[in-house]
Amino acid sequence: MTAVELDALRLSLSVALRSVLVSLPVAIVIAWVLTRTRFKGRLLLDALVHLPLVLPPVVVGYLLLLLFGMRGPLGGWLYEHFGVQLIFTRSGAALATAVMSFPLLVRAIRISLEGIDPGLEQAARTLGAGAWDRFFTVTLPLMLPGILAGAVLAFSAGLGEFGAVITFVSNIPGETRTLPLALYTALQTPGGDALAARLAAISFSLGLLGLIVAELIARRVRWLLGR
């Protein structure tokens, strides 16, 4: 691989991994709330969670720009109080990637949670286990197939995120130029066809590998849990 390819690959892996680590705890909570609770506004919350799936990624990036830009309400507050700048940084790229892959993560965890027999939690309750004990000793282990498969799926999807990233953090070499952005740049550069083909092959391989690994992990964990 050339230095350009390695740089884009390292940055893509870093951004995708950070996006999953940041969004995973939130996704578990949201999935549990949507599955196990009933409250006014639940339908609206469900719609908001899945909104990135139907919105153009550029729109998501633009909304992030309004919220987390230097003059945005959240971006200005973060910079003023903590010196944190998200726009034009790889942290911002991870945020945009996390928002776009969040619905996939929540969906996978919800499917796993919906498959858990409520009788198991009820049995633990009758034995005196509190809410937190039931969640960490019964519910969470049984959710593992969905959590792991969702994490790998979100990671794989994050590797290919383009629209929201380029809109929110631009296309900066070594900072925000991930594989899709490097491929886009190569296509816009005269004589960059060969580089574009190699970057496309790398993206294709990573995406395919991610989907296979997600399925293998889900099968393995289901087997270990006897399901």
LUMPA-112496 format. One record per atom (N, C-alpha, C, CB): residue in three letters; x, y, z. Coordinates in steps of 0.05 Angstrom, whole numbers, padded with zeros to 5 digits, always signed. Glycine has a CB too. Layout:
N
AlaXYZ/...
//
This chain:
227
Met+00016-00024+00000/Met+00000+00000+00000/Met+00017+00025+00000/Met-00019+00000+00024/Thr+00007+00046-00012/Thr+00022+00072-00012/Thr+00016+00086+00014/Thr+00014+00089-00036/Ala+00031+00108+00019/Ala+00027+00123+00043/Ala-00001+00135+00044/Ala+00048+00146+00045/Val-00011+00143+00021/Val-00038+00155+00020/Val-00059+00134+00028/Val-00044+00166-00008/Glu-00056+00110+00018/Glu-00075+00089+00024/Glu-00074+00081+00053/Glu-00070+00064+00007/Leu-00049+00078+00064/Leu-00046+00071+00092/Leu-00058+00092+00110/Leu-00017+00066+00098/Asp-00053+00117+00103/Asp-00063+00139+00120/Asp-00093+00139+00120/Asp-00052+00166+00109/Ala-00105+00136+00097/Ala-00135+00136+00095/Ala-00146+00112+00110/Ala-00144+00135+00066/Leu-00132+00089+00108/Leu-00142+00064+00121/Leu-00140+00067+00152/Leu-00126+00040+00112/Arg-00117+00077+00161/Arg-00114+00081+00191/Arg-00135+00100+00201/Arg-00086+00091+00197/Leu-00139+00122+00187/Leu-00158+00142+00196/Leu-00187+00131+00196/Leu-00157+00167+00178/Ser-00194+00116+00175/Ser-00220+00104+00174/Ser-00225+00085+00197/Ser-00224+00089+00147/Leu-00205+00068+00202/Leu-00208+00048+00225/Leu-00211+00063+00251/Leu-00184+00029+00225/Ser-00195+00084+00255/Ser-00195+00099+00280/Ser-00222+00113+00283/Ser-00173+00120+00280/Val-00232+00126+00262/Val-00258+00140+00264/Val-00281+00121+00269/Val-00263+00156+00238/Ala-00281+00098+00254/Ala-00303+00079+00258/Ala-00303+00067+00285/Ala-00301+00057+00236/Leu-00279+00060+00296/Leu-00277+00049+00323/Leu-00286+00068+00344/Leu-00248+00040+00328/Arg-00277+00093+00342/Arg-00286+00113+00361/Arg-00316+00118+00360/Arg-00271+00140+00357/Ser-00327+00117+00337/Ser-00356+00122+00334/Ser-00372+00100+00348/Ser-00364+00124+00305/Val-00362+00075+00346/Val-00376+00053+00359/Val-00373+00055+00389/Val-00366+00026+00349/Leu-00349+00061+00399/Leu-00344+00062+00428/Leu-00361+00084+00440/Leu-00314+00067+00433/Val-00364+00106+00426/Val-00380+00129+00437/Val-00410+00122+00437/Val-00375+00154+00421/Ser-00419+00110+00416/Ser-00448+00106+00412/Ser-00459+00081+00425/Ser-00455+00106+00383/Leu-00442+00061+00431/Leu-00452+00036+00441/Leu-00467+00038+00467/Leu-00429+00017+00444/Pro-00456+00051+00488/Pro-00471+00053+00513/Pro-00498+00067+00510/Pro-00455+00068+00534/Val-00498+00088+00493/Val-00524+00102+00488/Val-00543+00084+00473/Val-00518+00128+00472/Ala-00533+00069+00454/Ala-00551+00051+00439/Ala-00563+00030+00456/Ala-00535+00038+00416/Ile-00548+00019+00475/Ile-00559-00001+00493/Ile-00582+00010+00510/Ile-00537-00012+00512/Val-00578+00034+00520/Val-00598+00047+00536/Val-00623+00053+00520/Val-00588+00073+00549/Ile-00619+00065+00496/Ile-00642+00072+00478/Ile-00657+00046+00470/Ile-00632+00087+00453/Ala-00642+00025+00463/Ala-00655+00000+00455/Ala-00672-00011+00478/Ala-00634-00021+00446/Trp-00661-00010+00502/Trp-00676-00020+00525/Trp-00701-00003+00530/Trp-00658-00021+00551/Val-00698+00023+00529/Val-00721+00041+00533/Val-00743+00036+00513/Val-00712+00070+00532/Leu-00735+00033+00487/Leu-00755+00029+00466/Leu-00768+00002+00467/Leu-00742+00033+00439/Thr-00754-00018+00479/Thr-00765-00045+00480/Thr-00781-00051+00505/Thr-00743-00065+00477/Arg-00771-00041+00528/Arg-00783-00049+00553/Arg-00799-00028+00567/Arg-00761-00058+00571/Thr-00802-00005+00556/Thr-00818+00016+00570/Thr-00840+00026+00551/Thr-00800+00039+00579/Arg-00860+00037+00563/Arg-00882+00050+00548/Arg-00886+00078+00560/Arg-00909+00033+00550/Phe-00884+00098+00543/Phe-00887+00126+00552/Phe-00896+00143+00529/Phe-00861+00136+00565/Lys-00907+00166+00536/Lys-00915+00185+00514/Lys-00890+00195+00501/Lys-00932+00208+00526/Gly-00890+00196+00475/Gly-00867+00205+00460/Gly-00849+00182+00451/Gly-00851+00224+00477/Arg-00856+00157+00458/Arg-00839+00135+00450/Arg-00837+00132+00420/Arg-00850+00109+00463/Leu-00860+00137+00407/Leu-00860+00135+00377/Leu-00842+00156+00365/Leu-00889+00138+00367/Leu-00843+00180+00377/Leu-00826+00202+00367/Leu-00797+00196+00371/Leu-00833+00229+00381/Leu-00790+00185+00395/Leu-00762+00177+00400/Leu-00753+00156+00380/Leu-00759+00167+00429/Asp-00770+00136+00376/Asp-00763+00115+00356/Asp-00758+00127+00329/Asp-00786+00094+00355/Ala-00775+00146+00321/Ala-00771+00158+00294/Ala-00745+00175+00293/Ala-00795+00177+00288/Leu-00739+00189+00314/Leu-00715+00205+00315/Leu-00690+00188+00313/Leu-00714+00223+00340/Val-00691+00165+00327/Val-00668+00147+00327/Val-00662+00137+00299/Val-00673+00123+00346/His-00684+00130+00284/His-00680+00119+00257/His-00679+00140+00235/His-00702+00100+00252/Leu-00682+00165+00242/Leu-00683+00186+00222/Leu-00658+00187+00204/Leu-00685+00213+00236/Pro-00633+00182+00215/Pro-00610+00183+00196/Pro-00611+00162+00174/Pro-00585+00178+00212/Leu-00628+00142+00177/Leu-00630+00122+00156/Leu-00645+00133+00131/Leu-00645+00097+00166/Val-00662+00152+00135/Val-00678+00162+00113/Val-00670+00190+00104/Val-00708+00162+00121/Leu-00655+00204+00121/Leu-00646+00231+00114/Leu-00621+00229+00096/Leu-00640+00248+00139/Pro-00619+00247+00076/Pro-00593+00247+00061/Pro-00570+00253+00081/Pro-00594+00269+00039/Pro-00548+00238+00079/Pro-00526+00243+00097/Pro-00516+00272+00097/Pro-00502+00225+00089/Val-00519+00285+00075/Val-00510+00314+00074/Val-00527+00330+00093/Val-00512+00325+00045/Val-00553+00323+00095/Val-00571+00338+00114/Val-00562+00333+00143/Val-00600+00329+00110/Val-00555+00308+00149/Val-00545+00302+00176/Val-00520+00318+00182/Val-00540+00272+00179/Gly-00502+00319+00162/Gly-00477+00334+00166/Gly-00483+00364+00170/Gly-00459+00330+00142/Tyr-00502+00374+00155/Tyr-00509+00402+00158/Tyr-00521+00408+00185/Tyr-00529+00410+00136/Leu-00538+00390+00195/Leu-00550+00394+00222/Leu-00528+00393+00243/Leu-00571+00373+00227/Leu-00509+00375+00240/Leu-00486+00374+00259/Leu-00470+00400+00258/Leu-00468+00350+00253/Leu-00468+00410+00234/Leu-00453+00435+00230/Leu-00467+00458+00245/Leu-00451+00443+00200/Leu-00494+00458+00244/Leu-00509+00479+00258/Leu-00506+00476+00288/Leu-00538+00479+00250/Leu-00507+00451+00298/Leu-00506+00446+00327/Leu-00478+00448+00338/Leu-00518+00419+00333/Phe-00459+00435+00324/Phe-00432+00432+00336/Phe-00411+00450+00322/Phe-00423+00404+00334/Gly-00419+00468+00304/Gly-00400+00487+00293/Gly-00391+00506+00315/Gly-00413+00502+00270/Met-00371+00522+00308/Met-00359+00539+00329/Met-00380+00560+00339/Met-00335+00554+00318/Arg-00400+00566+00322/Arg-00420+00585+00330/Arg-00446+00571+00337/Arg-00425+00605+00308/Gly-00446+00544+00337/Gly-00470+00529+00344/Gly-00474+00528+00374/Gly-00468+00501+00333/Pro-00498+00523+00383/Pro-00503+00523+00412/Pro-00486+00502+00427/Pro-00532+00518+00417/Leu-00483+00478+00417/Leu-00468+00458+00430/Leu-00438+00460+00425/Leu-00478+00430+00422/Gly-00431+00466+00400/Gly-00403+00469+00392/Gly-00390+00492+00407/Gly-00400+00472+00363/Gly-00404+00515+00408/Gly-00394+00538+00422/Gly-00390+00533+00451/Gly-00412+00562+00417/Trp-00410+00519+00463/Trp-00408+00513+00492/Trp-00385+00494+00498/Trp-00435+00500+00501/Leu-00381+00473+00481/Leu-00359+00454+00486/Leu-00332+00468+00483/Leu-00361+00431+00465/Tyr-00330+00486+00464/Tyr-00304+00500+00460/Tyr-00298+00520+00483/Tyr-00303+00514+00433/Glu-00319+00534+00491/Glu-00316+00554+00512/Glu-00309+00542+00539/Glu-00341+00571+00514/His-00322+00519+00546/His-00319+00508+00572/His-00297+00486+00574/His-00345+00497+00582/Phe-00293+00472+00552/Phe-00274+00449+00553/Phe-00252+00451+00531/Phe-00289+00423+00549/Gly-00253+00471+00515/Gly-00233+00474+00494/Gly-00236+00452+00472/Gly-00206+00473+00506/Val-00259+00440+00470/Val-00263+00418+00451/Val-00275+00429+00425/Val-00283+00396+00463/Gln-00261+00423+00403/Gln-00270+00431+00377/Gln-00275+00406+00360/Gln-00249+00449+00362/Leu-00300+00404+00350/Leu-00307+00380+00334/Leu-00305+00385+00304/Leu-00335+00371+00341/Ile-00312+00408+00296/Ile-00312+00414+00267/Ile-00284+00414+00256/Ile-00326+00441+00262/Phe-00280+00401+00233/Phe-00254+00399+00219/Phe-00234+00381+00234/Phe-00242+00426+00215/Thr-00244+00363+00252/Thr-00227+00346+00267/Thr-00236+00317+00264/Thr-00226+00353+00297/Arg-00218+00298+00270/Arg-00226+00269+00268/Arg-00246+00262+00290/Arg-00201+00251+00271/Ser-00246+00277+00312/Ser-00267+00272+00332/Ser-00295+00279+00320/Ser-00262+00289+00358/Gly-00295+00300+00305/Gly-00320+00308+00291/Gly-00328+00287+00271/Gly-00318+00335+00278/Ala-00308+00276+00257/Ala-00314+00254+00238/Ala-00325+00230+00252/Ala-00288+00246+00223/Ala-00315+00224+00276/Ala-00326+00201+00292/Ala-00354+00207+00300/Ala-00308+00196+00316/Leu-00360+00232+00307/Leu-00387+00240+00315/Leu-00407+00236+00292/Leu-00388+00269+00326/Ala-00399+00247+00269/Ala-00417+00244+00245/Ala-00421+00215+00238/Ala-00405+00259+00221/Thr-00400+00199+00240/Thr-00402+00170+00234/Thr-00420+00156+00254/Thr-00374+00157+00233/Ala-00417+00164+00279/Ala-00434+00152+00300/Ala-00463+00157+00296/Ala-00425+00161+00328/Val-00469+00182+00288/Val-00498+00189+00284/Val-00509+00173+00261/Val-00500+00219+00278/Met-00494+00169+00239/Met-00504+00155+00216/Met-00507+00125+00221/Met-00485+00160+00192/Ser-00489+00114+00237/Ser-00491+00084+00242/Ser-00507+00077+00266/Ser-00463+00073+00244/Phe-00516+00098+00282/Phe-00530+00093+00307/Phe-00556+00076+00302/Phe-00537+00119+00319/Pro-00572+00082+00282/Pro-00597+00065+00278/Pro-00591+00036+00274/Pro-00612+00076+00255/Leu-00569+00029+00260/Leu-00562+00001+00256/Leu-00555-00012+00282/Leu-00539-00001+00236/Leu-00541+00002+00299/Leu-00533-00008+00325/Leu-00557-00013+00343/Leu-00513+00010+00339/Val-00575+00006+00344/Val-00599+00004+00360/Val-00617-00019+00350/Val-00615+00030+00361/Arg-00620-00021+00324/Arg-00637-00041+00312/Arg-00628-00069+00319/Arg-00639-00038+00282/Ala-00601-00074+00317/Ala-00590-00100+00323/Ala-00594-00107+00353/Ala-00560-00102+00316/Ile-00590-00088+00370/Ile-00593-00093+00399/Ile-00622-00097+00406/Ile-00582-00069+00416/Arg-00640-00082+00393/Arg-00669-00086+00399/Arg-00678-00114+00391/Arg-00686-00065+00384/Ile-00670-00123+00368/Ile-00678-00150+00359/Ile-00669-00171+00379/Ile-00666-00156+00331/Ser-00644-00168+00389/Ser-00634-00186+00409/Ser-00650-00185+00435/Ser-00604-00181+00414/Leu-00656-00161+00443/Leu-00671-00156+00468/Leu-00699-00167+00466/Leu-00672-00126+00475/Glu-00712-00164+00443/Glu-00739-00173+00439/Glu-00741-00204+00440/Glu-00751-00163+00413/Gly-00718-00217+00435/Gly-00718-00246+00435/Gly-00713-00259+00462/Gly-00697-00256+00416/Ile-00709-00242+00482/Ile-00704-00252+00509/Ile-00730-00259+00522/Ile-00688-00232+00526/Asp-00732-00282+00534/Asp-00756-00291+00548/Asp-00760-00274+00574/Asp-00754-00322+00555/Pro-00781-00259+00575/Pro-00785-00243+00600/Pro-00788-00260+00625/Pro-00811-00226+00597/Gly-00794-00285+00621/Gly-00796-00303+00645/Gly-00770-00306+00660/Gly-00806-00330+00636/Leu-00747-00304+00645/Leu-00721-00306+00658/Leu-00717-00282+00677/Leu-00699-00307+00637/Glu-00724-00258+00668/Glu-00721-00235+00685/Glu-00740-00236+00708/Glu-00725-00209+00668/Gln-00764-00246+00703/Gln-00784-00249+00724/Gln-00775-00269+00745/Gln-00811-00258+00712/Ala-00762-00290+00736/Ala-00752-00310+00755/Ala-00730-00298+00773/Ala-00741-00335+00740/Ala-00712-00282+00761/Ala-00692-00269+00776/Ala-00704-00249+00796/Ala-00672-00255+00758/Arg-00726-00237+00788/Arg-00739-00218+00806/Arg-00751-00232+00830/Arg-00761-00203+00791/Thr-00763-00255+00825/Thr-00775-00270+00848/Thr-00754-00280+00867/Thr-00792-00293+00837/Leu-00729-00283+00857/Leu-00707-00292+00874/Leu-00694-00269+00889/Leu-00686-00306+00857/Gly-00704-00245+00885/Gly-00695-00222+00900/Gly-00675-00204+00886/Gly-00683-00231+00924/Ala-00670-00209+00860/Ala-00651-00192+00845/Ala-00664-00165+00840/Ala-00643-00206+00819/Gly-00649-00144+00844/Gly-00658-00117+00839/Gly-00657-00111+00809/Gly-00642-00096+00854/Ala-00667-00087+00802/Ala-00668-00080+00773/Ala-00641-00081+00760/Ala-00681-00052+00770/Trp-00621-00069+00774/Trp-00594-00068+00762/Trp-00582-00096+00761/Trp-00576-00050+00778/Asp-00586-00112+00782/Asp-00576-00140+00782/Asp-00588-00156+00759/Asp-00582-00154+00809/Arg-00614-00153+00755/Arg-00627-00168+00733/Arg-00616-00159+00706/Arg-00658-00163+00734/Phe-00611-00133+00703/Phe-00601-00123+00677/Phe-00573-00134+00672/Phe-00601-00093+00677/Phe-00555-00132+00692/Phe-00527-00139+00687/Phe-00522-00169+00688/Phe-00509-00125+00707/Thr-00538-00184+00702/Thr-00533-00213+00705/Thr-00551-00230+00686/Thr-00537-00222+00733/Val-00573-00219+00678/Val-00592-00235+00661/Val-00595-00222+00633/Val-00619-00238+00674/Thr-00604-00197+00633/Thr-00611-00185+00607/Thr-00587-00179+00590/Thr-00626-00159+00612/Leu-00567-00166+00601/Leu-00544-00158+00585/Leu-00529-00182+00573/Leu-00524-00142+00602/Pro-00523-00204+00588/Pro-00510-00227+00575/Pro-00526-00238+00552/Pro-00505-00248+00596/Leu-00553-00239+00555/Leu-00570-00249+00534/Leu-00571-00231+00510/Leu-00598-00255+00544/Met-00565-00205+00514/Met-00565-00186+00492/Met-00538-00186+00476/Met-00569-00158+00503/Leu-00519-00201+00486/Leu-00492-00200+00474/Leu-00491-00206+00444/Leu-00474-00220+00488/Pro-00506-00225+00434/Pro-00505-00230+00405/Pro-00513-00205+00389/Pro-00524-00252+00396/Gly-00534-00191+00398/Gly-00543-00167+00384/Gly-00523-00144+00388/Gly-00570-00158+00394/Ile-00512-00142+00412/Ile-00492-00120+00417/Ile-00467-00124+00400/Ile-00485-00120+00447/Leu-00456-00148+00399/Leu-00432-00153+00384/Leu-00437-00150+00354/Leu-00420-00180+00391/Ala-00458-00163+00345/Ala-00464-00161+00316/Ala-00470-00132+00308/Ala-00488-00180+00309/Gly-00485-00118+00325/Gly-00491-00090+00319/Gly-00466-00073+00318/Gly-00511-00079+00339/Ala-00448-00078+00337/Ala-00423-00062+00338/Ala-00406-00067+00313/Ala-00407-00070+00363/Val-00404-00092+00305/Val-00388-00098+00281/Val-00401-00086+00256/Val-00384-00128+00278/Leu-00428-00088+00255/Leu-00443-00077+00233/Leu-00440-00046+00232/Leu-00473-00084+00234/Ala-00442-00033+00255/Ala-00439-00004+00256/Ala-00411+00004+00248/Ala-00447+00007+00284/Phe-00391-00012+00258/Phe-00363-00006+00251/Phe-00359-00008+00221/Phe-00344-00026+00266/Ser-00370-00029+00209/Ser-00367-00033+00180/Ser-00381-00010+00164/Ser-00378-00060+00171/Ala-00405-00003+00174/Ala-00419+00019+00160/Ala-00404+00045+00164/Ala-00448+00022+00172/Gly-00391+00049+00187/Gly-00376+00073+00192/Gly-00352+00076+00174/Gly-00367+00074+00221/Leu-00341+00054+00165/Leu-00318+00056+00147/Leu-00326+00068+00120/Leu-00307+00028+00142/Gly-00352+00066+00113/Gly-00360+00076+00087/Gly-00375+00102+00088/Gly-00377+00056+00074/Glu-00377+00114+00112/Glu-00392+00139+00114/Glu-00378+00162+00099/Glu-00396+00147+00143/Phe-00394+00176+00083/Phe-00382+00198+00066/Phe-00396+00225+00070/Phe-00383+00189+00037/Gly-00422+00225+00064/Gly-00437+00251+00062/Gly-00436+00268+00087/Gly-00465+00246+00054/Ala-00443+00255+00110/Ala-00443+00270+00135/Ala-00415+00279+00143/Ala-00456+00253+00157/Val-00396+00262+00138/Val-00368+00269+00146/Val-00357+00292+00130/Val-00349+00244+00142/Ile-00360+00291+00103/Ile-00348+00313+00087/Ile-00363+00339+00092/Ile-00349+00305+00057/Thr-00389+00338+00098/Thr-00404+00362+00103/Thr-00396+00375+00130/Thr-00434+00357+00103/Phe-00392+00358+00150/Phe-00387+00368+00177/Phe-00358+00375+00182/Phe-00396+00347+00198/Val-00339+00358+00173/Val-00311+00362+00180/Val-00293+00366+00155/Val-00301+00338+00196/Ser-00306+00368+00132/Ser-00291+00374+00107/Ser-00272+00350+00100/Ser-00275+00400+00110/Asn-00254+00355+00082/Asn-00237+00334+00070/Asn-00208+00342+00074/Asn-00243+00330+00040/Ile-00198+00338+00098/Ile-00171+00348+00106/Ile-00152+00324+00107/Ile-00172+00363+00133/Pro-00131+00324+00090/Pro-00112+00302+00091/Pro-00100+00297+00118/Pro-00089+00307+00070/Gly-00099+00272+00127/Gly-00087+00265+00152/Gly-00104+00271+00177/Gly-00062+00279+00155/Glu-00127+00284+00173/Glu-00144+00291+00195/Glu-00172+00280+00192/Glu-00145+00321+00199/Thr-00184+00286+00169/Thr-00212+00276+00165/Thr-00215+00261+00138/Thr-00231+00300+00166/Arg-00194+00258+00123/Arg-00196+00244+00097/Arg-00196+00214+00101/Arg-00174+00253+00078/Thr-00219+00203+00105/Thr-00222+00174+00109/Thr-00222+00160+00081/Thr-00248+00167+00124/Leu-00225+00134+00081/Leu-00224+00120+00055/Leu-00244+00130+00034/Leu-00230+00090+00060/Pro-00270+00134+00041/Pro-00288+00145+00021/Pro-00280+00172+00011/Pro-00317+00146+00032/Leu-00270+00189+00029/Leu-00262+00216+00021/Leu-00237+00215+00004/Leu-00258+00234+00045/Ala-00219+00197+00011/Ala-00194+00193-00005/Ala-00202+00183-00033/Ala-00175+00174+00008/Leu-00221+00165-00034/Leu-00231+00155-00060/Leu-00243+00178-00077/Leu-00251+00132-00057/Tyr-00259+00194-00064/Tyr-00272+00217-00077/Tyr-00250+00236-00088/Tyr-00291+00232-00058/Thr-00230+00241-00072/Thr-00208+00259-00080/Thr-00193+00247-00104/Thr-00189+00264-00057/Ala-00188+00221-00103/Ala-00173+00208-00125/Ala-00189+00210-00151/Ala-00168+00179-00118/Leu-00216+00208-00149/Leu-00232+00209-00173/Leu-00233+00238-00185/Leu-00261+00201-00167/Gln-00228+00257-00167/Gln-00228+00285-00177/Gln-00200+00294-00186/Gln-00237+00304-00154/Thr-00180+00276-00183/Thr-00153+00283-00191/Thr-00145+00270-00217/Thr-00133+00274-00168/Pro-00135+00285-00236/Pro-00126+00273-00262/Pro-00105+00252-00257/Pro-00115+00295-00280/Gly-00110+00228-00269/Gly-00091+00206-00266/Gly-00094+00191-00240/Gly-00063+00217-00267/Gly-00116+00197-00226/Gly-00120+00183-00200/Gly-00136+00158-00202/Gly-00133+00202-00180/Asp-00140+00148-00226/Asp-00158+00124-00230/Asp-00147+00100-00215/Asp-00161+00118-00259/Ala-00121+00096-00217/Ala-00109+00072-00205/Ala-00112+00072-00175/Ala-00079+00069-00213/Leu-00107+00096-00163/Leu-00110+00099-00134/Leu-00139+00095-00126/Leu-00100+00127-00125/Ala-00157+00106-00142/Ala-00186+00103-00136/Ala-00194+00073-00136/Ala-00203+00119-00155/Ala-00183+00059-00155/Ala-00190+00030-00157/Ala-00180+00015-00133/Ala-00178+00018-00183/Arg-00155+00021-00124/Arg-00145+00007-00101/Arg-00160+00014-00076/Arg-00115+00014-00097/Leu-00168+00040-00073/Leu-00183+00048-00049/Leu-00211+00035-00049/Leu-00186+00078-00048/Ala-00223+00032-00073/Ala-00249+00019-00075/Ala-00246-00011-00067/Ala-00260+00022-00104/Ala-00224-00023-00076/Ala-00220-00051-00069/Ala-00217-00055-00039/Ala-00195-00063-00085/Ile-00202-00037-00027/Ile-00198-00038+00002/Ile-00225-00035+00017/Ile-00178-00016+00012/Ser-00241-00015+00008/Ser-00267-00010+00021/Ser-00285-00034+00017/Ser-00280+00015+00009/Phe-00285-00046-00007/Phe-00302-00070-00012/Phe-00293-00093+00006/Phe-00299-00078-00042/Ser-00268-00097+00009/Ser-00257-00119+00025/Ser-00265-00115+00054/Ser-00227-00122+00022/Leu-00261-00091+00064/Leu-00267-00085+00092/Leu-00297-00089+00098/Leu-00258-00057+00100/Gly-00314-00079+00080/Gly-00343-00081+00084/Gly-00352-00110+00084/Gly-00358-00067+00062/Leu-00341-00126+00065/Leu-00349-00154+00063/Leu-00339-00169+00088/Leu-00337-00167+00038/Leu-00314-00163+00096/Leu-00303-00176+00120/Leu-00319-00170+00145/Leu-00273-00168+00124/Gly-00327-00144+00147/Gly-00343-00136+00170/Gly-00370-00151+00172/Gly-00348-00106+00169/Leu-00383-00154+00150/Leu-00409-00168+00150/Leu-00405-00197+00157/Leu-00423-00166+00123/Ile-00385-00210+00147/Ile-00380-00238+00153/Ile-00373-00241+00183/Ile-00357-00249+00136/Val-00356-00223+00193/Val-00348-00225+00222/Val-00372-00220+00239/Val-00326-00204+00228/Ala-00390-00202+00232/Ala-00414-00196+00248/Ala-00431-00221+00250/Ala-00430-00173+00236/Glu-00435-00235+00228/Glu-00451-00259+00228/Glu-00438-00282+00244/Glu-00457-00268+00199/Leu-00412-00285+00240/Leu-00398-00306+00255/Leu-00398-00301+00285/Leu-00368-00308+00246/Ile-00395-00276+00293/Ile-00396-00270+00322/Ile-00424-00275+00333/Ile-00389-00240+00327/Ala-00445-00267+00319/Ala-00472-00272+00328/Ala-00477-00302+00331/Ala-00492-00259+00308/Arg-00468-00318+00311/Arg-00472-00347+00313/Arg-00457-00359+00336/Arg-00464-00360+00287/Arg-00433-00350+00340/Arg-00416-00361+00362/Arg-00428-00354+00389/Arg-00388-00349+00360/Val-00436-00330+00393/Val-00447-00322+00419/Val-00474-00336+00424/Val-00451-00291+00420/Arg-00490-00339+00403/Arg-00516-00353+00406/Arg-00510-00382+00414/Arg-00533-00352+00380/Trp-00489-00394+00402/Trp-00482-00422+00409/Trp-00473-00424+00438/Trp-00460-00432+00390/Leu-00456-00404+00447/Leu-00447-00404+00474/Leu-00469-00401+00494/Leu-00426-00383+00478/Leu-00490-00385+00486/Leu-00512-00380+00504/Leu-00534-00402+00501/Leu-00525-00353+00499/Gly-00529-00422+00483/Gly-00548-00443+00480/Gly-00574-00435+00467/Gly-00554-00455+00507/Arg-00572-00416+00449/Arg-00597-00406+00436/Arg-00597-00413+00406/Arg-00600-00376+00439/
//
